[in-house]
């Protein structure tokens, strides 16, 4: 059984992960920081954006896969997966600004609401 929603979400996550990694590398090169963060605020922000993605994406991808098994072809699930990816890009860009810029705040809210919504959907599916 192929899982086209999951495959698309995993591919998007891989591309976002590469993009976030490259953004860290750009600052490392420009600021000549090979290990750690060198106390560089911009690098710290980009590293945290990358780490935050790595902390949140796996559980969302697992829930997407599990729910796709339970509900093949769900357009709602595809929409949620796409929205999650857009939220993670927004968060990554939003980390460039002040404490809680609009991209960061929106990305954080999308991430948390996605996880909550998928968790509730998974529980309801398991109980059905």
C-alpha positions in Angstrom: 0.0 0.0 0.0 1.4 3.4 -1.0 0.8 6.3 1.3 0.9 9.3 -1.1 0.1 11.9 1.6 2.8 10.6 3.9 5.3 10.3 1.1 4.5 13.9 0.1 4.8 15.1 3.7 8.1 13.3 4.2 9.5 14.7 1.0 8.4 18.3 2.0 9.9 17.8 5.5 13.2 16.6 3.9 13.3 19.7 1.8 12.6 22.0 4.7 15.2 20.2 6.8 17.8 20.8 4.0 16.8 24.5 3.7 17.1 25.0 7.4 20.5 23.3 7.4 21.8 25.4 4.6 20.6 28.6 6.4 22.8 27.6 9.4 25.7 26.8 7.1 25.4 30.2 5.5 25.9 32.0 8.8 28.6 29.6 9.9 30.6 30.4 6.7 30.0 34.1 6.9 30.9 34.3 10.6 33.6 31.6 10.5 32.0 29.5 13.2 32.8 25.8 12.6 31.5 24.2 15.9 28.8 25.4 18.2 27.2 28.8 17.9 30.2 31.0 18.6 27.8 33.3 20.6 26.4 34.5 17.3 22.8 35.6 17.7 21.8 35.0 14.1 23.4 31.5 14.1 21.7 30.7 17.5 18.3 31.6 16.0 18.9 29.6 12.9 20.1 26.6 14.8 17.1 26.8 17.1 14.7 27.0 14.1 16.4 23.8 12.7 16.3 22.1 16.0 12.7 23.0 16.6 11.8 21.5 13.3 13.7 18.3 14.2 11.9 18.2 17.5 8.4 18.5 16.0 8.4 17.0 12.6 8.9 13.3 13.5 5.8 13.0 15.6 3.7 14.8 13.1 4.9 12.6 10.3 4.3 9.4 12.3 0.7 10.6 13.1 0.2 11.5 9.4 1.3 8.0 8.4 -0.8 6.3 11.0 -3.9 8.3 10.1 -3.4 7.7 6.4 -3.4 4.0 7.1 -6.7 4.4 8.9 -8.2 6.9 6.4 -6.7 6.5 2.9 -7.1 9.3 0.5 -8.2 11.9 3.2 -8.2 15.3 1.7 -8.4 16.8 5.2 -5.2 14.9 6.2 -3.4 16.2 3.0 -4.5 19.7 3.9 -3.3 19.4 7.5 0.1 18.0 6.3 0.5 20.9 3.9 -0.5 23.5 6.5 2.0 22.0 8.9 4.8 22.4 6.4 3.8 26.0 5.7 3.8 26.6 9.4 7.3 25.2 9.8 8.6 27.5 7.0 7.0 30.4 8.6 8.5 29.5 11.9 12.0 29.2 10.3 11.7 32.6 8.7 10.1 34.1 11.8 13.1 33.1 14.0 15.1 35.8 12.2 13.3 38.6 13.9 12.5 39.7 17.4 11.3 37.5 20.2 8.0 36.5 18.7 7.6 37.8 15.1 4.4 37.0 13.2 6.0 34.1 11.3 7.3 32.5 14.4 4.1 32.9 16.3 1.9 31.6 13.5 4.3 28.7 12.8 4.3 27.8 16.5 0.5 27.9 16.7 0.1 25.8 13.5 2.6 23.3 14.9 0.9 22.9 18.3 -2.7 22.9 16.8 -1.6 20.4 14.2 -0.2 18.0 16.8 -3.3 18.4 19.0 -5.7 17.9 16.1 -3.9 14.9 14.8 -3.7 13.4 18.3 -7.4 13.8 18.9 -8.1 12.4 15.4 -5.8 9.4 16.1 -7.5 8.7 19.5 -11.0 8.9 17.9 -9.9 6.6 15.1 -8.5 4.1 17.6 -11.7 4.1 19.6 -14.0 3.7 16.5 
